[in-house]
Structures are given as C-alpha cells and as structure tokens.
Amino acid sequence: MSDREPYVPILLEADESEPVLRGYLHEGDLYEIVSDEGPIGAILLIPEDDGLEIKNVAIVEAYRGRGLGRATIEAVERVARRSGLGRLKVGTADTSSGAIAFYRRVGFRDAGRIVGFFDSYPEPVIEDGRVAHDMVRFEMELAT
C-alpha cells in the first residue's frame, strides 16, 4: 500500500508511540483488514531471512473478540507456507498479557526477550497500570 497515512490511527492501537510507529511505517508490506463497513484493521509484515516479522497487527476495538486476529494470523501463515518461508516472528510488550496469551493460543512459541526494548520509547508504555520494559518475542515454525 503506497499511502499508509490513513492506517496510522489503526496501527497506533497496537503500538502506542507514534514516533516509533512512523519510524517503521514505510518498511515491509502493509495490508488492510476489511469488513463490509470498510477497514477494521491492518497488518505490517517485514521480510526477514527465511520468514516474516509481524511488525504490527491491529484490529479496531469494536471488532475485537470476533476471531479476526486469529483469522489474520492464519491467513498470513498460509501465505508464508505457500511462499516457502520457514517462520513467522512477532513481539509484544512484557505487560501485554492479552497479546502474549493470544500469540500462544494461535501457535507461536516463546523465543526470548529483548531486555529494555521499551525503555527507549519517547514516552513510557503503560498497560494495566504497569510500565513495559522488555519485548517478549515469539516464533512460529512453518513446516513446508
């Protein structure tokens, strides 16, 4: 997608820092997630060695809890497998208990953490009253 600006508000639902988001906004491939009402989400995929990094995936709040996140991950997984890629990678804040549980439920496995990742954000990332510090990493191996 060439004009990514309209997706900034949606992507900010998954990455709270606009300056950080703008730093990677034009990397990789951006896809919109649509319903009959129009865009309801977006996913930014960045090619990486033998796989893809899900840099940002966001569903607008009114559409969460309907299985759209799972369907999006499953669609990316199918395309990556057909393309012969070996893995998907994703990361989230250590305070994002919902996202951590979600990634585990859809088939990702723990792949370490980047200590202090969110400490470099211009503003603290706060979820459920807790300040995020580390990025928790996940990988999904794709059997081809």
C-alpha positions as CSV (number, residue, x, y, z in Angstrom):
1,M,0.0,0.0,0.0
2,S,1.6,3.3,-1.1
3,D,-0.4,5.7,1.1
4,R,0.0,4.4,4.6
5,E,-1.1,7.6,6.4
6,P,-4.8,6.6,6.7
7,Y,-3.7,3.5,8.7
8,V,-1.7,5.3,11.3
9,P,-4.7,5.6,13.7
10,I,-5.4,1.8,13.4
11,L,-1.8,0.8,13.8
12,L,-1.5,3.0,16.9
13,E,-3.9,0.6,18.6
14,A,-1.0,-1.9,18.7
15,D,2.0,0.5,19.1
16,E,1.3,3.4,21.4
17,S,4.2,5.5,20.2
18,E,3.5,7.5,17.1
19,P,7.2,8.5,16.6
20,V,8.2,4.8,16.9
21,L,5.4,3.7,14.5
22,R,6.4,6.3,12.0
23,G,10.0,5.0,12.1
24,Y,8.9,1.7,10.6
25,L,5.7,2.6,8.9
26,H,7.2,2.5,5.4
27,E,9.0,-0.8,5.8
28,G,7.7,-4.1,4.5
29,D,4.2,-4.7,3.2
30,L,1.1,-3.2,4.8
31,Y,-2.3,-5.0,4.3
32,E,-5.7,-3.8,5.4
33,I,-8.2,-6.0,7.2
34,V,-11.6,-5.1,5.9
35,S,-15.3,-5.8,6.7
36,D,-18.4,-4.7,4.9
37,E,-18.1,-1.4,6.8
38,G,-14.6,-0.7,5.5
39,P,-11.1,-1.0,7.0
40,I,-11.2,-2.5,10.5
41,G,-7.5,-3.4,11.0
42,A,-4.1,-3.6,9.4
43,I,-1.0,-5.8,9.5
44,L,2.5,-4.8,8.6
45,L,4.8,-7.6,7.5
46,I,8.6,-7.3,7.1
47,P,10.6,-9.9,5.3
48,E,13.3,-11.3,7.4
49,D,15.8,-14.0,6.4
50,D,13.7,-17.2,6.0
51,G,10.4,-15.7,7.3
52,L,8.3,-12.7,8.1
53,E,8.2,-10.5,11.1
54,I,4.7,-9.3,12.0
55,K,5.8,-5.8,12.9
56,N,2.3,-4.5,13.8
57,V,-1.1,-6.1,13.7
58,A,-4.1,-4.2,14.9
59,I,-7.9,-4.7,14.9
60,V,-10.0,-1.7,15.9
61,E,-11.5,-2.2,19.3
62,A,-15.1,-2.5,18.2
63,Y,-14.2,-5.6,16.1
64,R,-12.0,-7.4,18.7
65,G,-13.1,-10.7,20.2
66,R,-14.7,-11.9,16.9
67,G,-11.8,-14.2,15.8
68,L,-10.5,-11.7,13.3
69,G,-7.0,-11.6,14.8
70,R,-6.8,-15.4,14.7
71,A,-8.1,-15.4,11.1
72,T,-5.5,-12.8,10.1
73,I,-2.6,-14.8,11.6
74,E,-3.9,-18.0,10.0
75,A,-4.1,-16.2,6.6
76,V,-0.5,-14.9,7.0
77,E,0.6,-18.3,8.0
78,R,-0.9,-19.9,4.9
79,V,0.6,-17.3,2.5
80,A,4.0,-17.7,4.2
81,R,3.9,-21.5,3.9
82,R,2.9,-21.3,0.2
83,S,5.8,-18.9,-0.3
84,G,8.2,-21.5,1.2
85,L,9.0,-19.3,4.2
86,G,10.2,-21.1,7.4
87,R,8.9,-19.0,10.2
88,L,6.8,-16.1,11.5
89,K,8.1,-13.8,14.2
90,V,6.3,-11.3,16.4
91,G,7.0,-9.4,19.6
92,T,4.9,-7.6,22.2
93,A,5.4,-5.8,25.5
94,D,6.0,-7.8,28.6
95,T,3.0,-6.1,30.1
96,S,0.7,-7.2,27.3
97,S,-0.8,-10.3,28.9
98,G,-3.7,-10.5,26.5
99,A,-1.4,-10.3,23.4
100,I,1.0,-12.8,25.0
101,A,-1.8,-15.3,25.6
102,F,-3.2,-14.7,22.1
103,Y,0.1,-15.4,20.3
104,R,0.5,-18.6,22.4
105,R,-3.1,-19.7,21.5
106,V,-2.6,-19.2,17.8
107,G,0.5,-21.4,17.7
108,F,3.5,-19.1,18.5
109,R,6.2,-20.4,20.8
110,D,8.3,-18.3,23.2
111,A,11.6,-17.2,21.5
112,G,13.2,-15.0,24.2
113,R,13.0,-11.3,25.0
114,I,14.7,-8.1,24.2
115,V,15.6,-6.6,27.6
116,G,14.9,-2.9,27.9
117,F,13.3,-2.6,24.4
118,F,10.5,-0.2,25.5
119,D,12.8,1.9,27.7
120,S,13.9,3.7,24.6
121,Y,10.4,4.8,23.6
122,P,9.9,8.6,23.9
123,E,7.0,8.0,26.4
124,P,6.6,5.1,28.8
125,V,4.4,2.3,27.5
126,I,1.8,1.6,30.3
127,E,-0.7,-1.2,30.2
128,D,-3.0,-2.2,33.1
129,G,-1.1,0.3,35.3
130,R,2.3,-1.4,34.6
131,V,5.2,0.1,32.7
132,A,6.6,-2.1,29.9
133,H,10.3,-2.6,29.7
134,D,11.0,-5.8,27.7
135,M,9.8,-7.1,24.4
136,V,8.6,-10.7,24.6
137,R,9.5,-12.5,21.3
138,F,7.6,-15.4,19.7
139,E,8.2,-17.6,16.7
140,M,6.0,-20.0,14.7
141,E,7.9,-22.6,12.7
142,L,6.3,-23.3,9.4
143,A,6.6,-26.8,8.1
144,T,6.6,-26.7,4.3
